[in-house]
């Protein structure tokens, strides 16, 4: 049983030269596959390849891929962009003369200016290859987390499907006696109607009785849908979330019809129990890929 949840998380890091690559994948449920990337512009060149790799194993979900690079201390570590420092110093001097009231830049201000402190030159292609390799590693862990969550969802669904089957079986077991009791009440109404010679009421009571006494079709469809949902959940092949969502609608429709034909409180209670279980499943189905 390999049904996947749409929610998942995984992360990993890897050193590359004087830098450390950090990569995270996180996802929540979504109607379609929605990929979002948060990373430095230098890696945008491989965004298409990353999308292709992720889409090969993820069918649905709102997925965020976050990549950030950290500098790690090494012998050749960091150095200053001397040209930029000189330019900032010149601008600072000119502004100090033109606007004496302005506070001069401190060393800390200059060091914080973007591009002043630089890392050693990085192998761009090597970094891109390292990111793609790390993505595959994280993607494997990410999918394993979705499988684990999917197994929990499958167990949740199977438990409620078993409860639904029991509700239907119990109702079928007592339904003949419920029909008999309902028939006796209807016969009494018919006798009263005959005494008063109300032909229209006789026809009406008989039609109502026949309609509510015939629930074989609803029970049969309920059992059929339950069996199909159980099969899909147990097999867990591919993206099954949309199929299960459709079947939840069908189950709810039959449960409502059964409730509308209730001839006794037992029928009403069974319909309500079924709808509660279906709603519990429907909430979980929203998280299935």
N, C-alpha and C positions, 0 to 999 in steps of 0.2 A: 504494500500500500504506500504509494509515493505522492500523495496529494500535497500540493504546496500551498503554504500561506502566502499572502501578498506582503505581509509584514516581515521584516528581517533586518539584521544589523551585523556588520563585520568590519574589522579594521586591522591594519598591519602597518609596519614601518620597515624601512630598509635603508641602510647607509649606501651612499653613492659618492665616492670621492670625499670632498669636504662638506657634503650635504646629506641630509636625512630626509627621505621621502616618507610622508605620512599619507595614507589613503584610507578613506572610510566610505562604506556603502550603507545606506539606510533606506527603507522603503515602507510605505503605508498603502492601504488599499486605494484603488483607482479603477475607473471603468476601462481605461486603456493603458498602454505602456507610455509613461511620461517620464523622460530622462532629463535630469538637470545636472549640470556640472559646475562646480565651484573650484577654480584652479587658476594658476598664473597664466598669463597670455602666451608665454613661451611654449606651453603644452597644448594650445588650441589646435595645433597642426595635427595632433593625433586624436582629436575628439571624435572624428568619424570612425576611426578604428575601434575606439573604446565603445562607442554606441553599438557598433556591429558585434563586438564580443559580448556585451551585456545582453543585447536582444537575442542572441543565439541561445540563451538559457533562461531568460525571463520574458514571460508573455504579457503580464499585466502588472500594474502597480505604479505608484508615483515614487520614483527612485531618485535619490540624490547621491551623486558621487562627489566627494570632497577631497581635494588633493592640496596639500601645502608642503612647502620645502623649508627645512630648518638648516641653518648653518651649524656645523660642528667644528670644534676647535681642532686645528691641525697646524703643523709647522709653518706652512705657507699661508695659512689662515686668511686674514683680512688686510686690505690696504686702502689707502685714501686715493680718491680721484683728485690729484693735485691741480689739474686744470680747472676743475669745478670749484675747488677750494679757493684758488686764486681769483676766479671770477666773482665768487661771493664776497671775498674780502674787498675787491675793487668796488663792487656795488655798494657795500657797506660804508666804505670811505666816502664815496660820492654822496650818499644819502646823509651821512653825518655832517658834511659841509653844508649841504642844501637845507637840511632840517636839523639843526643843532639840538632841538628838544627831544629827538628820537633816541631811544636807548640803543647802544651799539650791540651787535650780535656777539654772543659769548661763544666759546669753543664748543660747548654742549649744543648750542643752537645750530652751529655749522655741521656738527657731526650728525644731528638728527635730520638734516636736509636730505631729501631723496637723492640717492646716487652718489653721495659723498663717500660713504663707506661701501666698499665693493668686495665681493668675494672673488676668489681666484677663478679664472676662466673655467667654465664647465663644458664638458663634452655634450653638446646639445643632443646629438643622435643617440649617444649612450644613455643619457638621462631619459629620453623618450622610450627607449627599449626597456629600461629598468622599470619605468612606470607601467608599461604594458604587461610586463611579467608580474609585477606586484598586483596589478588589477586581476589577473587570472587567479593568483593565490587567494586574494580577498574574495573574489567571486565564488570560488569553491566553498570557502567557509560560509559565505553569505547564503548560498543555496542550501547548504547543510542545515543552517539555522531555520530556513523556511520549511524544509522537510520536517524537522522536529516539531515546529509549530503546526504544520499541516497534519501531523499524526495526532496531535492533541485535538485539533478541530474535527478530524475524522471520528475520533472516539466519542466526542461530544455529540456528533450527529447520529452515530450508530445507537447510542444509548437512547436518544429521543425517538428514533425510528422504531426501536424495540418497544418503547412505551406506547407509541401510536398503534402499532400492531396489536398490542394487548387491549387497548381501548376498543378498537374495531372488533376484535374477536369476542370480547366480553359483551358488546352490544349485540352482535349477531347471535350470541348464545341465548340472550333473554328476549330478543326481538319477537319471536313467535308468541310468547305470552303477552307482550306489550300490545301486539296486534289484536290478540283475542280480547284483551280488556278494552281496547279502543273500539273494537267491533261491537261489543256489548253496549257501550255507551252510545254508539251511533245507532244501533237497533232501537234503543229506547227513544232517541230523538225521532227516528223514522216512524215509530208507532204513534208518537204524539202528532207528528205531521199528518199521518194517514187519517187519524181521528178528525183532524181539522180540514182534511181534503186539500192540503196545500201541495199541489203537484210540483211547483217550482222549488219548494223547500226540500221535497224528497230528492229531486234531482241534484240539488245543491249539496245536500248532506252526503249523498252517495259519491258524488264527484270528489268532494274533500277527502272522504275516507280512502278512496282508491288512490288518490294522489299521495297522501301521507303514508299509506301502508306499503307503497312501492319504493323502497330505498335500496334494492339490490344493486341497481346500476351505480349509485353513489358509493356504496361499500366496495363494489368491485373495482371502481376506478381508484378509490383511495388505496386499496391494497396493491393495485398495479403501480401507482405512483410511488408508494413506499418501497416496493420491490426494485423499481428502477433507480431511485435515489440510493438505496443500499448497494446496488450493483456498481453504480458510478463511484461511490465513496470507497468501496472495497478495492476496486480496480485502480482508482486514482490516476488514470492515464491522461497526460496532457493538461491543458487548461480547462478545468471542469466547472469553474465558478459560474459562468453564464448559463450553462445547462442546469445547474442546481438552482440558480435563482429563478429560472423559468418554472421548474418543477415545484418550487415553493409556492408560486402563484397558483398553479394547478391544484396543489393540495389544499390551499386555503379556499379556493373556489368550491371544491367538493365538501369541505367541512362546513362552509356556510350553507350550501344546499341541504346538507343533512340536517343542520339546525333549523332551517325553514320548514322542513317536513316533520318536525318533532311531534310525536303523538303522545309523549310522556316525558316527565322530568328527566328520566334516564337518558333520553335522546338529546335533550338540551345540554345536560352535563357532559355527555360524550363529545358533543360538538365544541363546547367551550374548552375541554381538555385538549382536544386536537388542535384548536386554534392557538392555544398557549404554547404548545410544543412546537408548532410550525413557526410561530413568531420567534421563539428561542433559536430555532435552526436558521431562520432567515437572517438574523443578526450575525450569526457566525459565518454564513455563506458569503456575506459581503466581504469577508477577509480572505476568501479562497481564490487562488489564481485561476 
